[in-house]
């Protein structure tokens, strides 16, 4: 009698997709709000929110392949566009004005100089 080729493993498949690093945030001077903002930013950078959203519902293997292929195409096009901008083949997009980031607004009265 031959053993079955498709045996169940002891570990569930979700355990194999664990993010390798822990996220740690230090709370200074009991400033929990700032620590929460820092934690949220770190989680955003790590892609944890995207992962949680993707795992809300089952994704069929064919849908996963299609999504991953589309993401790869999007990444390739973006890299090619950035390289063309660096090489001077196409013009770079115009930069947005920095209003509200420490620079005075156009037409706003300037602060008097302290002497």
Secondary structure, DSSP 8 states (H G I E B T S, - for coil): ----SS---SS-GGGGG--SS-------TT-HHHHHHHHHHHHHHHTHHHHHHHTTS---HHHHHHHHHHHHHHHHHHHHHHHHHHHTSS---------SSSS--TT--------
